[in-house]
Amino acid sequence: MSCQVEQAKVPSTVCFVTLGCKVNQTESEAMAQLFREAKYQVVGSSEEADVVVVNTCTVTNTGDSKSRQVIRRMIKAHSESVVVVMGCYAQTAPGEVLDIEGVDLVLGTQDRMKILEWIERVKTERNPQNAVHEIWEAEEFEELPQLHEEDRTRAFLKIQEGCNQFCTYCIIPYARGPLRSRLPENAMAEARRLVEAGYPEIVLTGIHTGFYGQDLGQEWNLARLVRELVKLPALRRLRLSSIEPMEYTPELIESIVSSDKVCPHLHIPLQSGSDKVLARMKRPYNLKEYRELLERLYQRIPNLAVTTDVIAGFPGETEEDHASTLDFVKFCGFSGIHVFPYSKRNGTPAAGYSDQVLQKLKEQRVKDLLEVARVSQDAFVRRFIGKPVEVLIERIDPQGRAIGHTPNYIQVQIPSHEGKNWTSRQLETVILEETHIKRT
């Protein structure tokens, strides 16, 4: 008589490689949760995996090139795996992606909840599949699985998708489609769960966050959502991601000012300190309006940190325009500046402008702006030396120092102390010293 022993089924495995912005990172984590719910084990990109998912970026032509490089590298490293390419580059150039030998499935920035169905179709039909749909047909915010295993101190809460702005340098509207807002009851439900899970800080994020609610009628906007979120008892901090200058309505400013849970750190893209260049970028504000906004915010919000984005070497930018940008940036007193050399993006109006700036000039202008950024950041941080600051501890380094951020996003390292055991998600008030500052 013989008996058979049933072997335990080995779970399928999946790995993710994510390029680009925080929104992409958040979406990859949500997709990983979807796979976990289907009994997949999520593994690192260097481990063997049955499915490989590459979440791509397309902000610049360089982003496309990097995405292709990563796709090919993952195909080579995982020759027996089902390779899925999703995200912004996949959305804007699905045929180009599918032409890469070894890609099995192309999925854009919509219909991602059907990824497991498409993978099964690939396995059954043994043919590469293009699951990308026309993004301008998207009408509703796509709900992805709520995150359960984020290994972070702060949780990102995506509340909005798409952009209707069409700046002349930007491909994002073509990759993400029209404005769609998350239903407030769904956003609030996830926020409650995140707070109950122990996250002391929530970051509101989206593609065009400040336009939240424009498609929901008269009752909801970002200001109201902020007012509702800060009512969550256990929430300690609410941080807003990038919001465009023209989106700071009096109501939104009042919502920010009225609660000490809203972090005094606002990211307000500038892009250029020249009115001529701003108009050519099709940015819907001028320097006078931007300056007046900053003055209102600095007046209303104590210890406010404002960070920004600046593009160097936009087509037609003269030395006079560049000098104007340097002067304006110095005036603004930013606590941080992300500086980008202009990069052509095929499919955008600016890519066709005849007066492109020479690469060497762009590189020099980036250097000039980075030096101003360094001085500006240093001046901002020094205002707080010798003063008490609250630090949300995010990690402990090998030397036992606690690393974290203040509400206005100063990165701090707290020396280890005998008998003191730091833990992540802990809030600690310290007197800021020069040696505590961890500059980026």
Order of alpha helices (4+ residues) and beta strands (2+ residues): beta-alpha-beta-beta-alpha-beta-alpha-alpha-beta-alpha-beta-beta-beta-alpha-beta-alpha-beta-alpha-beta-alpha-beta-alpha-alpha-beta-alpha-beta-alpha-beta-beta-beta-beta
